[in-house]
Amino acid sequence: MQKPPALRVLTIEDDQTTAEEIAAELNAHGFSVDIVGDGNAGLDRACNGGYDAITLDRMLPGLDGLSIVTRLRAAGVDTPVLMISALSDVDERVRGLRAGGDDYLTKPFASDEMSARLEVLLRRRRAPASIVKLRVQDVEIDLIERSVRRNGIVLDLKATEFRLLEYMMRNPGQTLTRSMIFEAVWNYHFDPYTNLIEVHMTRLRKKIDLPGLPALIHTVWGSGYMLGARS
């Protein structure tokens, strides 16, 4: 059987070392990566290259990343954009997202988190908007009724526990870092000193991982958490 073509990613980054690190990580995950180091050239490629996703540096020669994503959206280009920047304050992150960026990652960053965020954006793009139920193994969420069942048993989840489980079920088998979870569930810029995630994850585990059933929520030590049965 012929393999499907590799998903194409455009990396707009003027720092050669960073660009090569991004490309190496994405290549290892099966992506085909093109690198452009100038903002004007990057905008042209992004508009005409037919890419599946874009990683976009905030500060670039010629045309900055904020202007690029603004012009892309104005031109009707809806390619998912992961903005990457050394500017880490909340105002800059908000500006990037409001301009049309789909996610925002600050430098320095872990390569595996970068690729994970990109994979999440691509899955979100492919997911039908009409989905009202999510199912992973024997866990089912009804997004309309706001109900959760495991193995047919109705589970009583608090609002935050529901959002946390929904996020994990939208990304099954994927290592989700603490920063990804914190930003997706609580909509806050990540605070590395909070134990908020651990507290809610412990509560969720007690309700999801019922006695006599396989554990579905797993800690990926040094990285984050994952939902899904382990072989």
VEXVO-382368 format. One record per residue (C-alpha): residue in one letter; x, z, y. Coordinates in Angstrom, 3 decimals, decimal comma. Layout:
# VEXVO-382368
<r residuo="A" X="X" Z="Z" Y="Y"/>
...
//
This chain:
# VEXVO-382368
<r residuo="M" X="0,000" Z="0,000" Y="0,000"/>
<r residuo="Q" X="1,329" Z="-0,955" Y="3,421"/>
<r residuo="K" X="2,100" Z="1,971" Y="5,713"/>
<r residuo="P" X="0,186" Z="2,128" Y="9,013"/>
<r residuo="P" X="2,320" Z="1,352" Y="12,074"/>
<r residuo="A" X="4,054" Z="4,319" Y="13,688"/>
<r residuo="L" X="2,358" Z="5,822" Y="16,712"/>
<r residuo="R" X="4,168" Z="4,783" Y="19,883"/>
<r residuo="V" X="5,287" Z="7,327" Y="22,470"/>
<r residuo="L" X="6,721" Z="6,571" Y="25,897"/>
<r residuo="T" X="9,171" Z="9,207" Y="27,146"/>
<r residuo="I" X="9,694" Z="9,062" Y="30,913"/>
<r residuo="E" X="12,698" Z="11,322" Y="31,493"/>
<r residuo="D" X="15,768" Z="10,816" Y="33,677"/>
<r residuo="D" X="17,945" Z="13,411" Y="31,931"/>
<r residuo="Q" X="19,542" Z="11,494" Y="29,084"/>
<r residuo="T" X="20,240" Z="14,558" Y="26,948"/>
<r residuo="T" X="16,643" Z="15,790" Y="27,195"/>
<r residuo="A" X="15,291" Z="12,296" Y="26,541"/>
<r residuo="E" X="17,417" Z="11,932" Y="23,411"/>
<r residuo="E" X="16,331" Z="15,359" Y="22,146"/>
<r residuo="I" X="12,666" Z="14,429" Y="22,619"/>
<r residuo="A" X="13,165" Z="11,090" Y="20,888"/>
<r residuo="A" X="15,030" Z="12,657" Y="17,959"/>
<r residuo="E" X="12,302" Z="15,251" Y="17,376"/>
<r residuo="L" X="9,486" Z="12,709" Y="17,598"/>
<r residuo="N" X="11,310" Z="10,194" Y="15,430"/>
<r residuo="A" X="11,648" Z="12,912" Y="12,782"/>
<r residuo="H" X="7,837" Z="13,229" Y="12,834"/>
<r residuo="G" X="7,322" Z="9,503" Y="12,354"/>
<r residuo="F" X="6,775" Z="8,399" Y="15,948"/>
<r residuo="S" X="8,306" Z="5,328" Y="17,554"/>
<r residuo="V" X="9,777" Z="6,335" Y="20,926"/>
<r residuo="D" X="10,759" Z="4,286" Y="23,987"/>
<r residuo="I" X="12,715" Z="5,967" Y="26,790"/>
<r residuo="V" X="12,523" Z="5,109" Y="30,489"/>
<r residuo="G" X="14,586" Z="7,013" Y="33,068"/>
<r residuo="D" X="12,983" Z="5,830" Y="36,310"/>
<r residuo="G" X="9,556" Z="6,650" Y="37,711"/>
<r residuo="N" X="8,602" Z="3,155" Y="38,877"/>
<r residuo="A" X="9,686" Z="1,553" Y="35,611"/>
<r residuo="G" X="7,927" Z="4,326" Y="33,712"/>
<r residuo="L" X="4,630" Z="3,672" Y="35,505"/>
<r residuo="D" X="4,877" Z="-0,034" Y="34,722"/>
<r residuo="R" X="5,548" Z="0,604" Y="31,019"/>
<r residuo="A" X="2,807" Z="3,236" Y="30,828"/>
<r residuo="C" X="0,263" Z="0,817" Y="32,287"/>
<r residuo="N" X="1,243" Z="-2,171" Y="30,172"/>
<r residuo="G" X="2,936" Z="-0,891" Y="27,033"/>
<r residuo="G" X="-0,065" Z="0,114" Y="24,929"/>
<r residuo="Y" X="1,351" Z="3,547" Y="24,042"/>
<r residuo="D" X="-0,481" Z="6,199" Y="22,046"/>
<r residuo="A" X="0,966" Z="9,080" Y="24,102"/>
<r residuo="I" X="3,369" Z="9,770" Y="26,968"/>
<r residuo="T" X="5,808" Z="12,588" Y="27,668"/>
<r residuo="L" X="6,349" Z="12,715" Y="31,406"/>
<r residuo="D" X="9,014" Z="14,564" Y="33,366"/>
<r residuo="R" X="7,749" Z="16,082" Y="36,632"/>
<r residuo="M" X="10,828" Z="15,251" Y="38,725"/>
<r residuo="L" X="11,992" Z="11,634" Y="38,507"/>
<r residuo="P" X="13,887" Z="9,120" Y="40,654"/>
<r residuo="G" X="11,768" Z="6,422" Y="42,273"/>
<r residuo="L" X="8,361" Z="7,972" Y="41,623"/>
<r residuo="D" X="7,655" Z="11,550" Y="40,599"/>
<r residuo="G" X="5,628" Z="12,503" Y="37,534"/>
<r residuo="L" X="2,661" Z="13,795" Y="39,528"/>
<r residuo="S" X="2,300" Z="10,432" Y="41,285"/>
<r residuo="I" X="2,655" Z="8,581" Y="37,979"/>
<r residuo="V" X="-0,150" Z="10,445" Y="36,204"/>
<r residuo="T" X="-2,379" Z="10,205" Y="39,311"/>
<r residuo="R" X="-1,926" Z="6,428" Y="39,434"/>
<r residuo="L" X="-2,443" Z="6,072" Y="35,694"/>
<r residuo="R" X="-5,804" Z="7,825" Y="35,847"/>
<r residuo="A" X="-6,823" Z="5,869" Y="38,955"/>
<r residuo="A" X="-6,042" Z="2,660" Y="37,048"/>
<r residuo="G" X="-8,220" Z="3,760" Y="34,142"/>
<r residuo="V" X="-5,325" Z="4,426" Y="31,735"/>
<r residuo="D" X="-6,438" Z="7,361" Y="29,548"/>
<r residuo="T" X="-3,321" Z="7,665" Y="27,367"/>
<r residuo="P" X="-2,665" Z="11,383" Y="26,604"/>
<r residuo="V" X="0,101" Z="12,722" Y="28,855"/>
<r residuo="L" X="2,260" Z="15,744" Y="28,093"/>
<r residuo="M" X="3,930" Z="16,741" Y="31,355"/>
<r residuo="I" X="7,337" Z="18,406" Y="31,066"/>
<r residuo="S" X="8,934" Z="20,222" Y="33,980"/>
<r residuo="A" X="11,389" Z="22,860" Y="35,083"/>
<r residuo="L" X="8,759" Z="23,888" Y="37,650"/>
<r residuo="S" X="7,096" Z="26,702" Y="35,763"/>
<r residuo="D" X="4,886" Z="28,519" Y="38,278"/>
<r residuo="V" X="1,138" Z="28,443" Y="37,747"/>
<r residuo="D" X="0,392" Z="26,378" Y="40,875"/>
<r residuo="E" X="2,612" Z="23,535" Y="39,671"/>
<r residuo="R" X="1,041" Z="23,627" Y="36,228"/>
<r residuo="V" X="-2,447" Z="23,498" Y="37,727"/>
<r residuo="R" X="-1,443" Z="20,570" Y="39,975"/>
<r residuo="G" X="-0,163" Z="18,643" Y="36,973"/>
<r residuo="L" X="-3,313" Z="19,222" Y="34,935"/>
<r residuo="R" X="-5,661" Z="18,446" Y="37,824"/>
<r residuo="A" X="-3,775" Z="15,237" Y="38,548"/>
<r residuo="G" X="-4,657" Z="14,045" Y="35,067"/>
<r residuo="G" X="-2,074" Z="15,536" Y="32,714"/>
<r residuo="D" X="-3,465" Z="16,664" Y="29,363"/>
<r residuo="D" X="-0,933" Z="19,435" Y="28,753"/>
<r residuo="Y" X="2,047" Z="20,967" Y="30,554"/>
<r residuo="L" X="5,266" Z="22,236" Y="28,984"/>
<r residuo="T" X="8,014" Z="23,987" Y="30,948"/>
<r residuo="K" X="11,761" Z="23,574" Y="30,491"/>
<r residuo="P" X="13,620" Z="24,789" Y="28,571"/>
<r residuo="F" X="11,331" Z="24,176" Y="25,610"/>
<r residuo="A" X="11,524" Z="24,245" Y="21,829"/>
<r residuo="S" X="11,505" Z="20,733" Y="20,373"/>
<r residuo="D" X="9,074" Z="21,678" Y="17,607"/>
<r residuo="E" X="6,597" Z="23,052" Y="20,152"/>
<r residuo="M" X="6,848" Z="19,811" Y="22,127"/>
<r residuo="S" X="6,031" Z="17,712" Y="19,057"/>
<r residuo="A" X="3,250" Z="20,108" Y="18,028"/>
<r residuo="R" X="1,604" Z="19,865" Y="21,440"/>
<r residuo="L" X="1,780" Z="16,073" Y="21,301"/>
<r residuo="E" X="0,235" Z="16,003" Y="17,829"/>
<r residuo="V" X="-2,609" Z="18,225" Y="19,043"/>
<r residuo="L" X="-3,282" Z="15,851" Y="21,955"/>
<r residuo="L" X="-3,396" Z="12,874" Y="19,598"/>
<r residuo="R" X="-5,767" Z="14,615" Y="17,169"/>
<r residuo="R" X="-8,013" Z="15,624" Y="20,048"/>
<r residuo="R" X="-8,112" Z="12,005" Y="21,218"/>
<r residuo="R" X="-9,098" Z="10,736" Y="17,766"/>
<r residuo="A" X="-11,757" Z="13,413" Y="17,164"/>
<r residuo="P" X="-15,366" Z="12,211" Y="17,634"/>
<r residuo="A" X="-17,026" Z="13,804" Y="20,644"/>
<r residuo="S" X="-20,233" Z="14,339" Y="18,649"/>
<r residuo="I" X="-18,738" Z="16,878" Y="16,218"/>
<r residuo="V" X="-20,982" Z="19,933" Y="15,994"/>
<r residuo="K" X="-19,499" Z="21,487" Y="12,836"/>
<r residuo="L" X="-15,927" Z="22,170" Y="11,762"/>
<r residuo="R" X="-14,907" Z="22,881" Y="8,177"/>
<r residuo="V" X="-11,564" Z="23,978" Y="6,731"/>
<r residuo="Q" X="-11,532" Z="24,897" Y="3,045"/>
<r residuo="D" X="-14,588" Z="27,150" Y="2,600"/>
<r residuo="V" X="-14,871" Z="28,175" Y="6,277"/>
<r residuo="E" X="-17,484" Z="26,437" Y="8,418"/>
<r residuo="I" X="-18,183" Z="26,781" Y="12,152"/>
<r residuo="D" X="-21,426" Z="25,548" Y="13,702"/>
<r residuo="L" X="-20,602" Z="24,875" Y="17,364"/>
<r residuo="I" X="-24,257" Z="24,666" Y="18,356"/>
<r residuo="E" X="-25,466" Z="27,820" Y="16,641"/>
<r residuo="R" X="-22,121" Z="29,546" Y="17,354"/>
<r residuo="S" X="-22,124" Z="30,756" Y="13,754"/>
<r residuo="V" X="-19,336" Z="31,138" Y="11,179"/>
<r residuo="R" X="-19,545" Z="31,225" Y="7,388"/>
<r residuo="R" X="-16,936" Z="31,627" Y="4,710"/>
<r residuo="N" X="-17,855" Z="30,863" Y="1,121"/>
<r residuo="G" X="-21,478" Z="30,969" Y="2,277"/>
<r residuo="I" X="-21,124" Z="34,466" Y="3,786"/>
<r residuo="V" X="-22,142" Z="34,805" Y="7,453"/>
<r residuo="L" X="-19,358" Z="36,371" Y="9,532"/>
<r residuo="D" X="-19,910" Z="38,358" Y="12,719"/>
<r residuo="L" X="-17,276" Z="37,201" Y="15,233"/>
<r residuo="K" X="-16,886" Z="38,277" Y="18,831"/>
<r residuo="A" X="-16,695" Z="35,549" Y="21,498"/>
<r residuo="T" X="-12,887" Z="35,544" Y="21,735"/>
<r residuo="E" X="-12,517" Z="35,607" Y="17,943"/>
<r residuo="F" X="-14,847" Z="32,599" Y="17,760"/>
<r residuo="R" X="-12,778" Z="30,646" Y="20,318"/>
<r residuo="L" X="-9,577" Z="31,546" Y="18,501"/>
<r residuo="L" X="-10,942" Z="30,419" Y="15,134"/>
<r residuo="E" X="-12,389" Z="27,236" Y="16,627"/>
<r residuo="Y" X="-9,010" Z="26,307" Y="18,116"/>
<r residuo="M" X="-7,238" Z="26,893" Y="14,820"/>
<r residuo="M" X="-9,880" Z="24,946" Y="12,886"/>
<r residuo="R" X="-9,458" Z="21,991" Y="15,221"/>
<r residuo="N" X="-5,779" Z="21,995" Y="14,260"/>
<r residuo="P" X="-5,655" Z="22,879" Y="10,534"/>
<r residuo="G" X="-2,294" Z="23,012" Y="8,823"/>
<r residuo="Q" X="-0,559" Z="22,887" Y="12,197"/>
<r residuo="T" X="1,835" Z="25,583" Y="13,377"/>
<r residuo="L" X="0,350" Z="26,804" Y="16,649"/>
<r residuo="T" X="2,775" Z="28,688" Y="18,853"/>
<r residuo="R" X="1,798" Z="31,816" Y="20,739"/>
<r residuo="S" X="1,990" Z="29,946" Y="24,056"/>
<r residuo="M" X="-0,302" Z="27,168" Y="22,765"/>
<r residuo="I" X="-2,851" Z="29,708" Y="21,532"/>
<r residuo="F" X="-2,691" Z="31,793" Y="24,701"/>
<r residuo="E" X="-3,237" Z="28,795" Y="26,959"/>
<r residuo="A" X="-5,959" Z="27,200" Y="24,793"/>
<r residuo="V" X="-8,015" Z="30,333" Y="24,101"/>
<r residuo="W" X="-7,469" Z="32,439" Y="27,219"/>
<r residuo="N" X="-6,678" Z="29,638" Y="29,711"/>
<r residuo="Y" X="-3,749" Z="31,634" Y="31,082"/>
<r residuo="H" X="-0,121" Z="30,730" Y="31,617"/>
<r residuo="F" X="1,716" Z="32,284" Y="28,693"/>
<r residuo="D" X="2,885" Z="35,880" Y="29,094"/>
<r residuo="P" X="5,652" Z="36,504" Y="26,519"/>
<r residuo="Y" X="5,188" Z="40,273" Y="26,767"/>
<r residuo="T" X="1,503" Z="40,467" Y="25,881"/>
<r residuo="N" X="0,290" Z="41,504" Y="22,426"/>
<r residuo="L" X="-3,184" Z="40,089" Y="23,098"/>
<r residuo="I" X="-2,800" Z="37,367" Y="20,478"/>
<r residuo="E" X="-1,594" Z="39,747" Y="17,773"/>
<r residuo="V" X="-4,489" Z="42,130" Y="18,396"/>
<r residuo="H" X="-7,158" Z="39,419" Y="18,159"/>
<r residuo="M" X="-5,437" Z="37,669" Y="15,252"/>
<r residuo="T" X="-5,449" Z="40,937" Y="13,284"/>
<r residuo="R" X="-9,167" Z="41,389" Y="13,942"/>
<r residuo="L" X="-9,925" Z="37,782" Y="13,009"/>
<r residuo="R" X="-7,933" Z="38,044" Y="9,781"/>
<r residuo="K" X="-9,916" Z="41,083" Y="8,682"/>
<r residuo="K" X="-13,119" Z="39,081" Y="9,038"/>
<r residuo="I" X="-11,939" Z="35,695" Y="7,694"/>
<r residuo="D" X="-9,672" Z="36,731" Y="4,829"/>
<r residuo="L" X="-12,341" Z="38,383" Y="2,702"/>
<r residuo="P" X="-11,396" Z="40,412" Y="-0,413"/>
<r residuo="G" X="-11,015" Z="38,220" Y="-3,479"/>
<r residuo="L" X="-10,597" Z="35,000" Y="-1,460"/>
<r residuo="P" X="-7,293" Z="33,238" Y="-0,624"/>
<r residuo="A" X="-5,775" Z="34,088" Y="2,748"/>
<r residuo="L" X="-6,291" Z="31,272" Y="5,260"/>
<r residuo="I" X="-4,592" Z="32,642" Y="8,379"/>
<r residuo="H" X="-0,819" Z="32,704" Y="8,032"/>
<r residuo="T" X="2,002" Z="33,900" Y="10,256"/>
<r residuo="V" X="4,755" Z="31,332" Y="10,675"/>
<r residuo="W" X="7,605" Z="33,701" Y="11,394"/>
<r residuo="G" X="9,470" Z="32,902" Y="14,596"/>
<r residuo="S" X="6,974" Z="30,192" Y="15,553"/>
<r residuo="G" X="3,291" Z="31,223" Y="15,571"/>
<r residuo="Y" X="0,276" Z="30,968" Y="13,288"/>
<r residuo="M" X="-1,368" Z="28,445" Y="10,996"/>
<r residuo="L" X="-4,820" Z="28,071" Y="9,449"/>
<r residuo="G" X="-5,070" Z="26,579" Y="5,987"/>
<r residuo="A" X="-4,483" Z="27,302" Y="2,311"/>
<r residuo="R" X="-0,857" Z="27,410" Y="1,236"/>
<r residuo="S" X="0,229" Z="25,734" Y="-1,981"/>
//
